[in-house]
Amino acid sequence: MAYASAKFAIALCDRCGFQYKLLDLKKEWNGFKTCPECFESKHPQLNPHTAPSDPQALYDPRPNNDKELGEGFVVVVDNNFMNPANVGSNFTVTEMTASVGAVTITV
């Protein structure tokens, strides 16, 4: 279908309502046809943010296997301070009291 050239057509600006030639009106991002004085381009904040997502994991990681750095264990000592035991072993705590700067466990 062929359209007319619109060289004599007139139209109203959707923003100010003044009469202009149809070819002088510009189409905005929201569909309005406005005159050059009323034309506003789309603000960048209206576009979606396209930041890349953070990576979740490393490809082929190599963990630190140095035994001297950052490794240790917690020791639980009984009231006589003679029989230390690792936290992984089975022990029972019947009462626990705490104060500022120190923790006392009573068995």
C-alpha distances in whole Angstrom, upper triangle without the diagonal:
4,7,10,13,15,18,20,19,22,22,25,27,27,30,32,30,30,28,26,23,20,20,23,23,23,22,25,26,26,23,24,23,26,28,29,33,32,30,32,31,32,35,37,39,36,35,37,40,40,43,45,47,51,52,54,57,58,57,61,63,67,69,72,75,77,80,82,79,78,79,82,83,85,88,90,94,96,99,101,99,100,97,94,91,87,85,83,87,88,89,90,89,91,91,89,90,89,89,88,88,90,89,92,91,94,95
4,7,9,12,15,17,16,19,20,24,25,26,29,31,29,28,25,23,20,17,17,21,21,21,21,24,26,26,23,24,22,25,26,27,31,30,28,31,30,31,35,36,39,36,35,37,40,40,44,45,48,52,53,55,58,59,59,62,64,68,70,73,76,78,81,83,79,78,80,83,84,86,90,91,95,97,100,102,100,101,99,95,92,89,86,85,88,89,91,91,91,93,93,91,91,90,90,89,89,91,90,93,93,96,96
4,7,8,12,13,12,15,16,20,21,22,26,27,25,25,22,20,17,14,14,17,17,18,18,22,23,24,20,21,18,21,22,24,27,27,25,28,27,29,32,34,36,34,33,36,39,39,43,45,47,51,53,55,58,59,59,62,64,68,70,72,76,78,81,82,79,78,80,83,84,85,89,90,94,97,99,102,99,100,98,94,92,88,86,85,88,89,90,91,90,92,92,89,90,88,89,87,87,89,89,92,92,95,96
4,6,8,10,9,13,15,18,20,22,25,26,24,23,19,17,14,12,12,16,16,18,18,22,24,25,21,21,18,21,21,23,26,26,25,27,28,29,33,35,38,35,35,38,41,41,45,47,49,53,55,57,60,61,61,65,67,70,72,75,78,80,83,84,81,80,82,85,86,87,91,93,96,99,101,104,101,103,100,97,94,91,88,87,91,92,93,93,93,94,94,92,92,90,91,89,89,91,91,94,94,97,98
4,6,8,9,12,14,18,19,21,24,25,23,22,18,16,12,10,9,13,14,16,17,21,23,24,21,20,17,19,19,20,24,24,23,26,26,28,32,34,36,34,34,37,40,40,44,46,49,52,54,57,59,60,60,64,66,69,71,74,77,79,82,83,80,79,81,84,85,87,90,92,96,98,101,103,100,102,100,96,94,90,88,87,90,91,93,93,92,94,94,91,92,90,90,88,88,90,90,93,93,97,98
4,5,5,8,10,14,16,18,21,21,19,18,15,12,9,7,7,11,12,14,15,19,22,23,19,18,15,16,16,18,21,21,20,24,24,27,30,33,35,33,33,36,39,40,43,46,48,52,54,57,60,61,61,65,66,70,71,74,77,79,82,83,80,79,81,84,85,86,90,92,95,98,100,102,100,102,99,96,93,90,87,87,90,91,92,92,92,93,93,90,90,88,89,87,87,89,89,92,93,96,97
4,6,9,12,15,17,19,22,22,20,18,14,12,8,8,7,10,12,15,17,21,24,25,21,20,16,17,16,17,20,21,21,24,25,28,31,34,36,34,34,38,40,41,45,47,50,54,56,59,61,62,63,66,68,71,73,75,79,81,84,84,81,80,82,85,87,88,92,93,97,99,102,104,101,103,101,98,95,92,89,89,92,93,94,94,94,95,94,92,92,90,90,88,88,91,91,94,94,97,99
4,7,10,14,16,19,21,21,18,16,13,10,7,8,9,11,13,16,18,22,25,26,22,20,17,17,16,18,21,22,22,25,27,29,33,35,38,36,36,40,43,44,47,50,52,56,58,61,64,65,65,69,70,74,75,78,81,83,86,87,83,82,85,87,89,90,94,95,99,101,103,106,103,105,103,100,97,94,91,91,94,95,96,96,95,97,96,93,93,91,92,90,90,92,92,95,96,99,100
4,7,11,13,16,18,18,16,14,10,9,6,6,8,10,11,14,16,19,23,22,19,17,14,15,14,17,19,20,20,23,24,27,30,33,35,33,34,37,40,41,45,47,50,54,56,59,62,63,63,67,68,72,73,76,79,81,84,85,81,80,82,85,86,87,91,92,96,98,100,103,101,103,101,97,95,91,88,88,91,92,93,93,92,94,93,91,91,89,89,87,87,89,89,93,93,96,97
4,7,10,13,15,15,12,10,7,6,4,5,8,9,10,13,15,18,21,21,18,15,12,12,12,15,17,17,17,21,23,25,29,32,34,31,33,36,39,40,44,47,49,53,55,58,61,63,63,67,68,71,73,75,79,81,83,84,80,79,81,84,85,86,90,91,95,97,99,102,99,101,99,96,93,90,87,87,90,91,92,92,91,92,91,89,89,87,87,85,85,88,88,91,91,94,96
4,7,9,12,12,9,8,6,6,6,5,9,9,8,11,12,15,19,18,15,12,9,10,10,13,15,14,15,18,20,22,26,29,31,28,30,33,36,38,41,44,47,50,53,55,58,60,61,65,66,69,70,73,76,78,81,81,78,76,79,81,82,83,87,88,91,94,96,98,96,98,96,93,90,87,84,84,87,88,89,88,87,89,88,85,85,83,83,81,82,84,84,87,88,91,92
4,6,9,8,5,5,5,6,8,8,11,11,9,11,12,14,18,16,14,11,8,8,8,12,13,12,13,16,19,21,24,27,29,27,28,32,35,37,40,43,46,49,52,54,58,59,60,64,65,68,69,72,75,77,79,80,76,75,77,79,81,81,85,86,89,92,93,96,94,96,94,91,89,85,82,82,86,86,87,86,85,86,85,83,83,81,81,79,80,82,82,85,86,89,90
4,5,6,5,6,6,7,10,9,12,10,7,9,10,11,15,14,12,8,6,5,6,9,10,8,10,13,15,18,20,24,25,23,25,29,32,34,37,40,42,46,49,51,55,56,57,61,62,65,66,68,72,74,76,76,73,71,74,76,77,78,81,83,86,88,90,93,91,93,91,87,85,82,79,79,83,83,84,83,82,83,82,80,80,77,77,75,76,78,79,82,82,86,87
4,6,6,8,10,11,13,12,14,13,9,10,10,10,13,11,10,6,6,6,8,12,12,9,10,12,15,16,19,22,23,21,23,26,29,32,35,38,40,44,47,49,52,54,55,59,60,63,64,66,70,72,74,74,71,69,71,74,75,75,79,80,83,86,87,90,88,90,88,85,83,79,76,76,80,80,81,80,79,80,79,77,77,75,75,73,74,76,76,79,80,83,84
4,6,8,11,12,15,14,16,14,11,11,11,11,13,12,11,8,8,6,8,11,10,7,9,10,14,15,17,21,22,20,22,26,29,31,34,38,40,43,46,48,52,54,55,59,59,62,63,65,69,70,73,73,69,68,70,72,73,74,77,79,82,84,86,89,86,89,87,83,81,78,75,75,79,79,80,79,78,79,78,75,75,73,73,71,71,74,74,77,78,81,83
4,6,9,11,14,15,17,14,12,13,14,14,17,16,15,11,11,8,8,11,9,7,10,13,16,18,20,24,25,23,26,29,32,35,37,41,43,46,49,52,55,57,58,62,63,66,66,68,72,74,76,76,72,71,73,75,76,77,80,82,85,87,89,91,89,92,90,86,85,81,78,78,82,82,83,82,81,82,81,78,78,75,75,73,74,76,77,80,81,84,86
4,7,9,13,13,16,14,12,14,15,15,18,17,15,12,10,9,9,13,12,10,13,15,19,21,23,27,28,26,28,31,34,37,40,43,45,49,52,54,57,59,61,64,65,68,69,71,75,76,79,79,75,74,76,78,79,80,83,84,88,90,91,94,92,94,93,89,87,84,81,81,84,85,85,85,83,84,83,81,80,78,78,76,77,79,79,83,83,86,88
4,7,10,12,14,12,11,14,15,17,20,19,17,14,12,9,8,12,11,10,13,16,20,22,24,28,29,28,30,34,36,39,42,45,47,51,54,56,59,61,62,66,67,70,71,73,77,78,81,81,77,76,78,80,81,82,86,87,90,92,94,97,95,97,95,92,90,86,84,84,87,88,88,88,86,87,86,84,83,81,81,79,79,82,82,85,86,89,91
4,7,9,12,10,10,13,15,17,21,20,18,14,12,10,9,12,13,13,15,18,21,24,26,30,31,30,31,35,38,40,43,46,49,52,55,57,61,62,63,67,68,71,72,74,78,80,82,82,79,77,80,82,84,84,88,89,92,95,96,99,97,99,97,94,92,88,86,85,89,90,90,90,89,90,89,86,86,84,83,81,82,85,85,88,89,92,93
4,6,8,7,7,11,13,16,20,20,17,14,11,9,7,10,11,12,13,17,19,22,25,28,30,29,30,34,37,38,42,45,47,51,53,56,59,61,62,65,66,69,71,73,76,78,81,81,78,76,79,81,83,83,87,89,92,94,96,99,96,98,97,93,91,88,85,85,88,89,90,90,88,90,89,86,86,84,84,81,82,84,85,88,89,92,93
4,5,5,7,11,13,16,20,20,18,15,11,11,9,11,14,14,15,19,20,23,26,29,32,30,31,34,37,39,42,45,48,51,54,56,59,61,61,65,66,69,71,73,77,78,81,82,78,77,79,82,83,84,88,90,93,96,97,100,98,100,98,94,92,88,86,86,89,90,91,91,90,91,90,88,87,85,85,83,84,86,86,89,90,93,95
4,5,6,9,11,14,17,18,15,13,9,10,9,12,14,14,14,18,19,21,25,28,30,28,28,32,35,36,40,42,45,48,51,54,57,58,59,62,64,67,68,71,74,76,79,79,76,75,77,80,81,82,86,87,91,93,95,98,95,97,95,92,90,86,83,83,86,87,88,88,87,89,88,85,85,83,83,81,82,84,84,87,88,91,92
4,6,8,10,14,17,18,15,14,10,11,10,11,14,15,14,17,18,21,24,27,29,27,28,31,34,35,38,41,44,47,50,52,55,56,57,61,62,65,67,69,73,75,77,78,75,73,76,79,80,81,85,87,90,93,95,97,95,97,95,91,89,85,83,82,86,87,88,88,87,89,88,85,85,83,83,81,81,84,84,87,88,91,92
4,7,10,13,16,18,15,13,10,9,7,7,11,12,11,15,16,19,22,25,27,26,27,30,33,34,37,40,43,46,49,52,55,56,57,60,61,65,66,68,72,74,76,77,73,72,75,77,79,80,84,85,89,92,93,96,93,95,93,90,88,84,82,81,85,86,87,87,86,88,87,84,84,82,81,79,80,82,82,86,86,89,91
4,7,10,13,14,12,9,6,5,5,7,10,10,9,12,14,16,20,22,25,23,24,27,30,32,35,38,41,44,47,49,52,54,55,58,59,63,64,66,70,71,74,75,71,70,72,75,76,77,81,83,86,89,91,93,91,93,91,87,85,82,79,79,82,83,84,84,83,84,83,81,81,79,79,76,77,79,79,83,83,86,88
4,6,10,11,10,8,5,5,6,7,10,9,7,10,10,13,16,19,21,20,20,24,27,28,31,34,37,40,43,46,49,50,51,55,55,59,60,62,66,68,71,71,67,66,69,71,73,74,78,79,83,85,87,90,87,89,87,84,81,78,75,75,79,80,80,80,80,81,80,78,78,75,75,73,74,76,76,79,80,83,84
4,7,8,6,6,4,6,9,10,13,11,8,10,10,11,15,17,20,17,18,21,24,26,29,32,34,38,41,43,46,48,48,52,53,57,58,60,64,66,68,69,66,64,67,69,70,71,75,77,80,83,85,87,85,87,85,81,79,75,73,72,76,77,78,78,77,78,78,75,75,73,73,71,72,74,74,77,77,81,82
4,5,5,5,6,7,10,11,12,10,7,7,7,8,11,14,16,14,15,18,21,23,26,29,32,35,38,40,44,45,46,50,51,54,55,58,61,63,66,66,62,61,63,66,67,68,72,73,77,79,81,84,81,83,81,78,76,72,69,69,73,74,74,74,73,75,74,72,72,69,70,68,68,70,70,73,74,77,78
4,6,7,10,11,14,14,16,13,10,9,7,6,10,12,13,11,11,15,18,19,23,26,28,32,34,37,40,42,43,47,47,51,52,54,58,60,62,63,59,58,60,63,64,65,68,70,73,76,78,81,78,80,78,74,72,69,66,66,69,70,71,71,70,72,71,68,68,66,67,65,65,67,67,70,71,74,75
4,6,9,11,14,15,17,13,11,10,10,8,11,14,15,11,13,16,19,21,25,28,30,33,36,38,41,43,45,48,49,52,53,56,59,61,64,64,61,59,61,64,65,65,69,70,74,76,78,81,79,80,78,75,73,69,66,66,69,70,71,71,70,71,70,68,68,66,67,65,65,67,67,70,71,74,75
4,7,9,13,15,16,13,11,12,12,11,15,17,18,15,16,19,22,24,28,30,33,36,39,41,44,46,47,51,52,55,56,59,62,64,67,68,64,62,65,67,68,69,72,74,77,80,82,84,82,84,82,78,76,73,70,69,73,73,74,74,73,75,74,72,72,70,70,69,69,71,71,74,74,77,78
4,6,10,12,13,10,9,10,11,12,15,18,19,17,18,21,25,27,30,33,35,39,42,44,47,49,50,54,55,58,59,61,65,67,69,70,66,65,67,69,70,71,75,76,79,82,84,86,84,86,84,81,78,75,72,72,75,76,77,76,75,77,76,73,73,71,72,70,70,73,72,76,76,79,80
4,7,10,12,9,8,11,12,14,17,20,22,19,21,24,27,29,32,35,38,41,44,46,50,51,52,56,57,60,61,64,67,69,72,72,69,67,70,72,73,74,78,79,82,85,87,90,87,89,87,84,81,78,75,75,78,79,80,80,79,80,79,77,77,75,75,73,73,76,75,79,79,82,84
4,7,8,6,6,9,11,13,16,20,21,20,21,25,28,30,33,36,38,42,45,47,50,52,53,57,58,61,62,64,68,69,72,72,69,67,70,72,74,74,78,79,83,85,87,90,87,89,88,84,82,78,76,76,79,80,81,80,79,81,79,77,77,75,75,72,73,75,75,79,79,83,84
4,5,5,6,10,12,15,18,21,23,22,24,27,30,32,35,38,41,44,47,50,53,54,55,59,60,63,64,66,70,71,74,74,71,69,72,74,76,76,80,82,85,88,89,92,89,92,90,86,84,81,78,78,82,83,83,83,82,83,82,79,79,77,77,74,75,77,78,81,82,85,87
4,6,5,9,11,14,17,20,22,21,23,27,29,31,33,37,40,43,45,48,51,53,54,57,58,61,62,64,68,69,72,72,69,67,70,73,74,75,79,80,84,86,88,91,88,90,89,85,83,80,77,77,81,82,82,82,81,83,81,79,78,76,76,73,74,76,77,80,81,84,86
4,6,9,12,15,17,20,22,22,24,27,29,31,34,37,40,43,46,49,52,53,55,59,59,62,63,65,68,70,72,72,69,67,70,73,74,75,78,80,83,86,87,90,87,90,88,85,83,80,77,77,81,82,82,82,80,82,81,78,77,75,74,72,72,75,76,79,80,83,85
4,6,10,13,15,18,20,19,21,25,27,29,32,36,38,41,44,47,50,52,53,57,57,60,61,63,67,68,71,71,67,66,68,71,72,73,76,78,81,84,85,88,85,88,86,82,81,77,75,75,78,79,79,79,78,79,78,75,75,72,72,70,70,73,73,77,78,81,83
4,7,10,12,15,18,16,18,22,24,26,29,33,35,38,41,44,47,49,50,54,54,57,58,60,64,65,68,68,65,63,66,68,70,71,74,76,79,82,83,86,83,86,84,80,78,75,72,72,76,77,78,77,76,78,76,74,73,71,71,69,69,71,72,75,76,79,81
4,7,8,12,14,13,15,19,21,23,26,29,32,35,38,41,44,45,47,51,51,54,55,57,60,62,64,65,61,60,62,65,66,67,70,72,75,78,80,82,80,82,80,77,75,71,69,69,72,73,74,74,72,74,73,70,70,67,67,65,65,68,68,71,72,76,77
4,6,9,12,11,12,16,18,20,23,26,29,32,35,38,41,42,43,47,48,51,52,54,57,59,62,62,58,57,59,62,64,64,68,70,73,76,78,80,78,80,78,74,72,69,66,66,70,71,72,72,70,72,71,68,68,66,66,63,64,66,66,70,70,74,75
4,6,9,7,8,12,15,17,20,23,25,29,32,34,38,39,40,44,45,48,49,51,54,56,59,59,55,54,56,59,60,61,65,67,70,73,74,77,74,76,75,71,69,66,63,63,66,67,68,68,67,69,68,65,65,63,63,61,61,63,63,67,67,70,72
4,6,6,8,11,13,15,18,21,24,27,30,33,36,37,39,43,43,46,47,49,52,54,56,56,53,51,54,56,58,58,62,64,67,70,71,74,71,73,72,68,66,63,60,60,64,65,66,66,64,66,65,62,62,59,59,57,57,60,60,63,64,67,69
4,5,6,9,9,12,14,18,20,23,26,29,32,34,35,39,39,42,43,45,49,50,53,53,49,48,50,53,54,55,59,61,64,67,69,71,69,71,69,65,63,60,57,57,61,62,63,63,62,64,63,60,60,57,57,55,55,57,57,61,62,65,67
4,5,7,8,12,13,17,19,22,25,28,31,33,35,38,38,41,42,44,47,49,51,51,48,46,49,51,52,53,57,58,62,64,66,69,66,68,66,63,61,57,55,55,58,59,60,60,59,61,59,57,56,54,54,52,52,54,55,58,59,62,64
4,6,9,12,15,18,20,23,26,29,32,34,36,40,40,43,43,46,49,51,53,54,50,48,51,53,54,55,58,60,63,66,68,70,68,70,68,64,62,59,56,56,60,61,61,61,60,62,61,58,58,56,56,54,55,57,57,60,60,64,65
4,6,9,12,15,17,21,24,26,29,31,33,37,37,40,41,43,47,49,51,52,48,47,49,51,53,54,57,59,62,65,67,70,67,69,67,63,61,58,55,55,58,59,60,60,59,61,60,58,58,56,56,54,54,56,56,60,60,63,64
4,6,9,12,14,17,20,23,26,28,30,33,34,37,38,40,44,46,48,49,45,44,46,48,49,50,54,56,59,62,64,66,64,66,64,60,58,54,52,51,55,56,57,57,56,58,57,55,55,53,54,52,52,54,53,57,57,60,61
4,6,9,11,14,17,20,23,25,27,31,31,34,35,37,40,42,45,45,42,40,42,45,46,47,51,53,56,59,61,64,61,63,61,57,55,51,49,49,52,53,54,55,54,56,55,53,53,51,51,49,49,51,51,54,54,58,59
4,6,9,12,15,18,21,23,24,28,28,31,32,35,38,40,43,44,40,39,41,44,45,47,51,52,56,59,61,63,61,62,60,56,54,51,48,48,51,53,54,54,54,56,56,53,53,51,52,50,50,51,51,54,55,58,59
4,6,9,12,15,18,20,21,25,25,28,29,31,35,37,39,40,37,35,38,40,42,43,47,49,53,56,58,60,57,59,57,53,51,47,45,45,48,50,51,52,51,54,53,50,51,48,49,47,46,48,48,51,52,55,56
4,7,9,12,15,16,18,21,22,25,26,29,32,34,37,38,34,33,35,38,40,42,45,47,51,54,56,59,56,57,55,51,49,45,43,42,46,48,49,50,50,52,52,49,50,48,48,47,46,47,47,50,50,54,55
4,6,9,12,14,16,20,20,23,24,26,30,32,34,35,32,31,33,35,37,38,42,44,48,51,53,55,52,54,52,48,46,42,40,39,43,44,46,46,46,49,48,46,47,45,45,44,43,44,44,47,47,50,51
4,6,9,11,14,17,17,20,20,23,26,28,31,32,28,27,29,32,33,35,39,41,44,47,50,52,49,50,48,45,42,39,37,36,40,41,43,44,43,46,46,43,44,42,43,41,40,41,41,44,44,47,48
4,6,8,10,14,13,17,18,20,24,26,29,30,27,26,27,30,32,34,38,40,43,46,49,51,48,49,47,43,41,37,35,34,38,40,42,43,43,46,45,43,44,42,43,42,40,41,41,44,44,47,48
4,7,10,13,12,16,16,19,22,25,27,28,25,24,25,28,29,31,35,37,41,44,46,48,45,46,44,40,38,34,32,31,35,37,38,39,40,42,42,40,41,40,41,40,39,39,38,41,41,44,45
4,7,9,9,12,13,16,19,21,24,26,23,22,23,26,27,30,33,36,39,42,45,47,44,45,42,39,36,32,31,29,33,35,37,39,39,42,42,40,41,40,41,40,39,39,38,41,40,44,44
4,6,6,9,11,14,17,20,22,24,22,21,22,26,28,30,34,36,40,43,46,48,44,45,43,39,37,33,32,30,34,36,38,40,41,44,44,42,43,42,43,41,40,40,40,42,42,45,45
4,6,9,12,15,18,21,24,26,24,23,24,28,30,33,36,39,42,45,49,50,47,47,45,41,39,35,34,32,36,38,40,42,43,47,47,45,46,45,46,45,43,43,43,45,45,48,48
4,7,10,13,15,18,21,23,22,22,23,26,28,31,34,37,41,44,47,48,45,45,43,39,37,33,32,31,34,37,39,41,42,46,46,44,46,44,46,45,43,43,42,44,44,47,47
4,6,10,12,15,18,20,18,18,19,23,25,28,31,34,37,41,44,45,42,42,39,36,34,30,29,28,31,34,36,39,39,43,43,41,43,41,42,41,39,39,39,41,40,44,44
4,7,9,12,15,17,15,16,17,20,23,26,29,32,36,39,42,43,40,40,37,34,32,28,28,27,30,33,35,38,39,42,43,41,42,40,42,40,38,38,37,40,39,43,43
4,6,9,12,14,12,12,13,17,19,22,26,29,32,35,38,39,36,36,34,30,28,25,24,23,27,30,32,34,35,39,39,37,38,37,38,37,34,34,34,36,36,39,39
4,6,9,10,9,10,11,14,17,21,24,27,30,34,37,37,34,34,32,28,27,23,23,23,26,29,31,34,34,38,38,36,37,35,36,35,32,32,32,34,34,37,38
4,6,9,9,10,10,13,16,20,22,26,28,32,35,35,32,32,30,26,25,21,22,21,24,28,30,33,33,37,38,36,37,35,37,36,33,32,32,34,34,37,37
4,6,6,8,9,12,15,19,21,25,27,31,34,34,30,30,29,25,24,21,22,22,25,28,30,33,33,37,37,35,36,35,36,34,31,31,31,33,33,36,36
4,6,8,6,9,12,16,18,22,24,27,30,30,27,26,25,21,20,18,19,19,22,25,27,30,31,34,35,33,34,32,33,32,29,29,28,30,30,33,33
4,7,7,9,13,16,18,22,24,27,30,30,26,26,25,21,21,19,20,21,23,27,28,31,31,35,35,32,33,31,32,31,27,27,27,29,30,33,33
4,6,9,13,16,18,22,24,28,30,31,27,27,26,23,22,19,20,21,24,27,28,31,31,34,34,31,32,30,31,29,26,26,26,29,29,32,33
4,7,10,13,16,19,22,26,28,29,25,26,25,21,20,17,17,18,21,25,25,28,28,31,31,28,29,27,28,26,23,23,23,26,26,30,30
4,7,10,13,17,20,23,26,27,23,24,22,18,17,14,14,15,18,21,22,25,25,29,29,27,28,26,27,27,24,23,22,25,24,28,28
4,7,10,13,16,20,22,23,19,20,18,14,14,11,11,13,15,19,19,22,22,26,26,24,25,23,25,24,21,20,20,21,21,24,25
4,6,10,13,16,19,20,17,17,15,12,10,7,8,9,12,15,16,18,19,22,23,21,22,21,23,23,20,18,17,19,18,21,21
4,7,10,13,16,17,14,15,14,10,9,6,6,9,11,14,13,15,15,19,19,17,18,18,19,20,17,15,14,15,14,17,18
4,6,10,13,14,11,12,10,6,6,5,6,10,10,12,12,14,14,18,18,16,18,17,19,20,18,15,13,14,13,15,15
4,7,10,11,9,10,8,6,5,6,6,10,10,11,9,11,11,14,14,13,15,15,18,19,17,14,12,11,9,12,11
4,7,8,5,7,6,5,7,9,10,13,12,13,11,12,12,15,15,14,15,16,18,20,18,14,12,11,9,11,11
4,6,5,7,6,7,9,12,12,15,13,13,10,11,11,13,13,13,15,16,18,21,19,15,13,11,9,9,8
4,6,8,9,10,12,15,16,19,17,17,13,13,12,13,13,13,14,15,17,20,18,15,13,10,9,8,8
4,5,8,10,13,16,17,20,18,18,15,16,16,17,17,17,18,19,20,23,21,17,16,13,12,12,11
4,6,7,11,14,15,18,17,17,15,16,16,18,18,17,18,18,20,21,19,16,15,13,12,13,13
4,6,10,13,16,18,16,17,15,17,17,20,20,20,21,22,23,25,23,19,18,16,15,15,15
4,6,10,13,15,12,13,12,14,15,18,19,19,21,22,24,26,23,20,18,16,15,15,13
4,7,10,12,11,12,11,14,15,18,19,18,20,20,22,24,21,18,16,15,14,15,14
4,6,8,7,9,9,12,13,17,18,18,20,21,23,25,22,19,17,16,14,15,14
4,5,6,9,9,13,14,18,19,18,21,21,23,24,22,19,17,17,15,17,16
4,5,8,8,11,12,16,17,16,18,19,21,23,21,18,16,16,14,16,15
4,7,9,12,14,17,19,19,21,22,25,26,24,22,19,19,17,19,17
4,6,10,13,16,18,18,21,23,26,27,26,23,20,19,16,17,15
4,7,10,13,16,17,20,22,25,27,26,23,20,19,15,16,13
4,7,10,12,13,17,19,22,25,24,20,17,15,12,12,10
4,6,9,11,15,17,21,23,23,20,16,14,10,10,7
4,6,7,11,13,17,20,20,17,13,11,7,7,6
4,7,10,14,17,21,21,18,14,12,8,7,6
4,7,10,14,17,18,15,11,9,6,5,6
4,7,10,14,15,12,8,6,5,6,8
4,7,11,12,9,7,5,6,8,11
4,7,8,6,5,6,8,11,14
4,6,6,6,8,11,13,17
4,6,8,11,14,17,20
4,7,10,14,17,20
4,7,10,13,16
4,7,10,13
4,7,10
4,7
4
